[in-house]
Amino acid sequence: MIEVNNVTKHYGPTVAVRELSFKIKPGIVTGFLGPNGAGKSTTMRLILGLDAPDSGTTLVNGKPYVEHSAPLCEVGALLEARSVHTGRSARNHLLALAQTHGVGRARVDEMIDLVGLHDVASGRVGGFSLGMGQRLGIAQALLCDPNTVMLDEPVNGLDPEGIQWVRNLLKGLAAEGRTVFVSSHLMSEMALTAEHLVVIGKGELIADMSVADFVASASSNVVRVRSPRLPELIDALKAPTVTVKSIEPSLAEIGGLTAEQIGDAAAAHSIAVHELTPVQASLEEAFMELTQ
Amino acid sequence: MSTTTVAPSTGVKSAGVQSPGIRFSGVLRSEWTKLRSVRSTIWSLGVAVFFLIGLGIVGCLVVESRYPNVRHDFHPLSQSLAGVNLAQFAVGVLGVLTITAEYSTGMIRSSMCAVPKRLPVLWAKALVFGAVTFAITLPAIVIVFLIGQSILSGHDLQVSLSTPGVVRSLFGAALFLTVMGLFGLGLGTIIRTTAGGISALVAIVFVIPPILQAILTTSLSNDINPYLPLSAGGSIWTINPDSNTLSPWAGFAVFCGYAAVSLAIGAVVLRKRDV
């Protein structure tokens, strides 16, 4: 469980986050969305104690991150993947971190195998591709078997197979009861992975709800209606909150009403309906609408 | 490099990891792993050893070959220790790099997430770096001493280990280099960039003292001169000091003071600033 309580942080004159509050619960994957510059990285850095907030507190499982006796076992984080000394080997990098917590080589090798870096583990990290660097970052995040996994753009640079692997990994971690907090710009992937969303913009909280609710709240949810007597049906449905977009003479997209409402209205007026399909907004559309 | 990477396995990570929590012994082990696993360490220490042994031997060979034209201020020990003056650069740079390389590569984020109390990392770096530097430079100094003195014995110019002050000088030279490196570590922690840290080290040790001596009155200059880094530090390993230097261990204590102050300021800055 992560708690962000009313945190504010300035960098010089810029306000990066302002009175931000939310809780991230265990057992599900929570997505962290926001445009560039919204304050996502800042928020994660505040949670990890890398930066100090001007006001407010962040708690991980009830305590500030810095006060845990084994912090890497509380939160495993991937911020920017380039947090590695390029002259060092992947294995030595992970080993140096593991040793601070008394975790041994066996676990390091296990993580290297898990992320598929076995063949390159002894080579300089400076020679890694973007995808390999990301996988090393994921290995680092999981190194001490953390209760909370916090990842910033984990699928950046991964091929489709890698993206699917991360998705399954995150869902598996959440199913084990861990807290999983992931930020990403890849909306389609987020829609498949996350159950809950925290959306921020310009340093402030915009939305904190399930993915289903978030998508449902988008105004681009419409119902495709095809009817031989479409104009009559549209007349019957007219209301200030109803939008109608004509596509063909007998096909329209109607917004502001549910499919049930349209179907019932058609039945009440004995109008035949040949197609009645709810079209849900994509996560991307909902997000764009909310953050404009 | 060629990358034939295996596709990542799809298994969810396996059962738990036993961690006793962060302990200082673990942080020490971690810093030793960091120090030994990058090439810059080997290079810097290799260069230091090269200067120590190489210049010392060359110095003694030159004296031998010029005999009986021996300089009036010649002392056999300082010939053997001629390399210390250059080795101090190599060691100082390594001290700076030990911390600034983490900032320049972003590794500092990983380190500070692993040890969010931060200061144990600095103290562990100081201990590991200090121990390694001392352990490498002392044997090199003893070796160059023995070889150099055996060269000089051709014309009976040598001193031996039993000559008063020699053992202290040899030991002191290794201590001097170690503390110079720690001074670099402190400055690097404060300034956080490699170029800045090295510039500060060079400025404080080599550039500012001559400037002070040039602009201050003679009496003021004479008063502060023994406390300047090279004079203070030099009192423990140089022979034939001029009369205006501190006694060996007093001078070394002052030199340690430079390193201690830089590390203390570095610790405060490390603790308080955003990473």
Boltz contact constraints between the chains, C-beta under 6 A:
constraints:
  - contact:
      token1: [A, 48]
      token2: [B, 113]
      max_distance: 6.0
  - contact:
      token1: [A, 49]
      token2: [B, 116]
      max_distance: 6.0
  - contact:
      token1: [A, 50]
      token2: [B, 112]
      max_distance: 6.0
  - contact:
      token1: [A, 50]
      token2: [B, 275]
      max_distance: 6.0
  - contact:
      token1: [A, 51]
      token2: [B, 274]
      max_distance: 6.0
  - contact:
      token1: [A, 65]
      token2: [B, 116]
      max_distance: 6.0
  - contact:
      token1: [A, 66]
      token2: [B, 116]
      max_distance: 6.0
  - contact:
      token1: [A, 69]
      token2: [B, 21]
      max_distance: 6.0
  - contact:
      token1: [A, 70]
      token2: [B, 19]
      max_distance: 6.0
  - contact:
      token1: [A, 70]
      token2: [B, 21]
      max_distance: 6.0
  - contact:
      token1: [A, 71]
      token2: [B, 116]
      max_distance: 6.0
  - contact:
      token1: [A, 72]
      token2: [B, 114]
      max_distance: 6.0
  - contact:
      token1: [A, 73]
      token2: [B, 19]
      max_distance: 6.0
  - contact:
      token1: [A, 82]
      token2: [B, 106]
      max_distance: 6.0
  - contact:
      token1: [A, 83]
      token2: [B, 106]
      max_distance: 6.0
  - contact:
      token1: [A, 83]
      token2: [B, 109]
      max_distance: 6.0
  - contact:
      token1: [A, 83]
      token2: [B, 110]
      max_distance: 6.0
  - contact:
      token1: [A, 84]
      token2: [B, 107]
      max_distance: 6.0
  - contact:
      token1: [A, 85]
      token2: [B, 105]
      max_distance: 6.0
  - contact:
      token1: [A, 85]
      token2: [B, 107]
      max_distance: 6.0
  - contact:
      token1: [A, 86]
      token2: [B, 105]
      max_distance: 6.0
  - contact:
      token1: [A, 87]
      token2: [B, 38]
      max_distance: 6.0
  - contact:
      token1: [A, 87]
      token2: [B, 39]
      max_distance: 6.0
  - contact:
      token1: [A, 88]
      token2: [B, 37]
      max_distance: 6.0
  - contact:
      token1: [A, 88]
      token2: [B, 38]
      max_distance: 6.0
  - contact:
      token1: [A, 92]
      token2: [B, 33]
      max_distance: 6.0
  - contact:
      token1: [A, 92]
      token2: [B, 37]
      max_distance: 6.0
  - contact:
      token1: [A, 95]
      token2: [B, 33]
      max_distance: 6.0
  - contact:
      token1: [A, 96]
      token2: [B, 30]
      max_distance: 6.0
  - contact:
      token1: [A, 96]
      token2: [B, 33]
      max_distance: 6.0
  - contact:
      token1: [A, 96]
      token2: [B, 34]
      max_distance: 6.0
  - contact:
      token1: [A, 97]
      token2: [B, 114]
      max_distance: 6.0
  - contact:
      token1: [A, 99]
      token2: [B, 26]
      max_distance: 6.0
  - contact:
      token1: [A, 99]
      token2: [B, 29]
      max_distance: 6.0
  - contact:
      token1: [A, 99]
      token2: [B, 30]
      max_distance: 6.0
  - contact:
      token1: [A, 100]
      token2: [B, 22]
      max_distance: 6.0
  - contact:
      token1: [A, 100]
      token2: [B, 26]
      max_distance: 6.0
  - contact:
      token1: [A, 100]
      token2: [B, 27]
      max_distance: 6.0
  - contact:
      token1: [A, 100]
      token2: [B, 30]
      max_distance: 6.0
  - contact:
      token1: [A, 100]
      token2: [B, 114]
      max_distance: 6.0
  - contact:
      token1: [A, 100]
      token2: [B, 115]
      max_distance: 6.0
  - contact:
      token1: [A, 101]
      token2: [B, 19]
      max_distance: 6.0
  - contact:
      token1: [A, 101]
      token2: [B, 22]
      max_distance: 6.0
  - contact:
      token1: [A, 102]
      token2: [B, 19]
      max_distance: 6.0
  - contact:
      token1: [A, 102]
      token2: [B, 20]
      max_distance: 6.0
  - contact:
      token1: [A, 102]
      token2: [B, 26]
      max_distance: 6.0
  - contact:
      token1: [A, 103]
      token2: [B, 17]
      max_distance: 6.0
  - contact:
      token1: [A, 103]
      token2: [B, 19]
      max_distance: 6.0
  - contact:
      token1: [A, 107]
      token2: [B, 17]
      max_distance: 6.0
  - contact:
      token1: [A, 114]
      token2: [B, 9]
      max_distance: 6.0
  - contact:
      token1: [A, 114]
      token2: [B, 13]
      max_distance: 6.0
  - contact:
      token1: [A, 115]
      token2: [B, 8]
      max_distance: 6.0
  - contact:
      token1: [A, 116]
      token2: [B, 5]
      max_distance: 6.0
  - contact:
      token1: [A, 116]
      token2: [B, 6]
      max_distance: 6.0
  - contact:
      token1: [A, 116]
      token2: [B, 7]
      max_distance: 6.0
  - contact:
      token1: [A, 116]
      token2: [B, 8]
      max_distance: 6.0
  - contact:
      token1: [A, 123]
      token2: [B, 1]
      max_distance: 6.0
  - contact:
      token1: [A, 127]
      token2: [B, 1]
      max_distance: 6.0
  - contact:
      token1: [A, 129]
      token2: [B, 3]
      max_distance: 6.0
  - contact:
      token1: [A, 142]
      token2: [B, 13]
      max_distance: 6.0
  - contact:
      token1: [A, 144]
      token2: [B, 17]
      max_distance: 6.0
  - contact:
      token1: [A, 144]
      token2: [B, 19]
      max_distance: 6.0
  - contact:
      token1: [A, 145]
      token2: [B, 16]
      max_distance: 6.0
  - contact:
      token1: [A, 145]
      token2: [B, 17]
      max_distance: 6.0
  - contact:
      token1: [A, 161]
      token2: [B, 7]
      max_distance: 6.0
  - contact:
      token1: [A, 165]
      token2: [B, 8]
      max_distance: 6.0
  - contact:
      token1: [A, 165]
      token2: [B, 10]
      max_distance: 6.0
  - contact:
      token1: [A, 172]
      token2: [B, 12]
      max_distance: 6.0
